[in-house]
Amino acid sequence: MGVFDDLVGQDQATTVLSRAAAAAGETVRGGRGAGMTHAWLFTGPPGSGREEAARAFAAALLCPDAGCGHCDQCHQVLIGSHPDLETVRPAGLSYSVKQTRELILRAAGAPTQGRWRVILFEAADRATESAANALLKAIEEPPPRTVWLLCAPAPDDLMITIRSRCRQVTLVTPGTEAVAHLLATRESVPWETARFAARAAQGHISRARALALDEATRHRREAVLSIPRSLTGVGECVSAAERLVKTAEEEAAASTGALNATETTDLRRLYGEGSTGKGLNRGLVRGGAGALKELEDRQKSRATRIKRDSLDAALLELISFYRDVLAMQFGAGVELANDDIRYELDQLAKVSTPEETLRRIDAIMRCRERLDLNVNPQIAVESMMLSLRVKHV
């Protein structure tokens, strides 16, 4: 089984990447290597597998057999321990120019095992303008054996000067059957559960996996999808907004609490806290205070990002709900993402008009935009809930 076999529904991308990996091997052997380039941009909708495709390509570049899937090189890449692969995962709201310059210095090193030095930059769209300019210079003049793999939702999310220097690989949303097959064969999920998860996730592979394997994820989905029929008054709208925001805050706290404590403890030790000797503890006072403040800022940014991502996931669930309502109102013969609650969808479809449903979808999209602009989450979500309010369900 090769490294590209897990790229569900991405036949065209797999063909391009396989050919490029073969050309890269030819380059290593001293050949021309037509079809290989030093910068790649992986784009596609959420859940399409941008990072997975980039990681599979990295394995193919570092594998002597162009991604066999079973050698030590492939295994090290897939578990994240290969010495010639640098994976960047921006945890906060943005990726700074300082972090980018440090990354560029690391990228300039020669590969330790003689093939390629690969930089896999997940969520490259989070790079600040200054960071993007620094990244551009690195991509324009890369070392001979350095390959940049950038991931972003869409080409327009990156500077035109960056994307014009990258070869683009576009991922698509895989179909329900393909995702269900993956869950059933790779995760041993019962077929009915696999199909439910694939349909509800609308092709988002990691979301589908979570729905299939994690009961808490399914409960959160149920809670979000119960919101529309509960919005019968102003008080109910405010209460629903409060619950949604609080849940996102709790998820962020649960995801970051232990990690924050570990990072802070490690940094304090680095600057000598708990050690003996005047010189060691003086280091904490002089340099450690600034480092601790910088760490705290990064941790706050990370928590904010997780909170936003959690809220956005809930908003996307609501959009899928109203999309299904709209499909029923128009009698469209399409697969319903939330077919398991068809009765609730049908009830709302009967007591509202397509115009009202479209206005509700617009309200959710406005809320997403406001959250991206740093509007207070409670205010943004309350405003949205009031727009979703119904008289009778």
C-alpha angles and dihedrals in degrees: 000000000000128000092254095057093089094057096106116213094350101117096142094048091046091054092051094047094045091054091047091051090052090050090049089055089051089053091052089053091053098263131129096263098203111194097035122105136175099241130048133180119205113198135172143120121296112288095019091114104253095155093041091053092048091049092049089051090049089054091049091052093050096041118089088220097049096256109332091168098221108064125096092257093056092044093051092050094048093050092042101246103108111126093219095052120083113189118196119198112177103216099185136054093282145006113241131223090243091057090046093052091050089050092050091053090053091046091056093069120104117253111268094217099043102250117080141331104224125197113194108193110191117198092010087170088076092069112115119238092261091047091049091053090052090047090051092058091051092051093046093055109024124170112262097262102032120111123191119208111189123188126201137149094245138003091246089063089075132058112275090235090059098045092046088062094049132078106235125227113190118205122201133210107267119231125256095252093051093051092044090051090052092052093046096047102034101032099030090234115164110258097244092050091045092052093046091051094046092049094046092047092051093222096318099137101198090044090051091050091051093049091049097046107027121066092193090059090053091050091051090051091051090050092052094046090051091061100082096059091046096058098095099129144017093262092052090050093052091046092050091050091050092051093049094050093043091052090052091050091050092050091050092049092048092049097047107030100086093036092051092051092049093048092049093048092048092049093049090051090049089058093048105263110159093018125116125243130065095250095057097051091043087063091063091054095047105038104006097067092061092043091050091050090051090049092050090052091051091048092051090048090050092050090049091050092051091047091051092047091051092050092046091052089054091048091051089052089054091049090053089052094054092040088059091047090052091049090053092047091054094040091237114175096225132127112268115228090209100039089141089072097040092138093060090046091051093049093054092042089058098049097043138051130240088249091057091048091052090050089053092051089050089051091055092048090051089052090053090051092049092051089053088054091054096253111164104275095223092053094044094049094044090053090050093048091053089054090051093051116128131199100214134007 
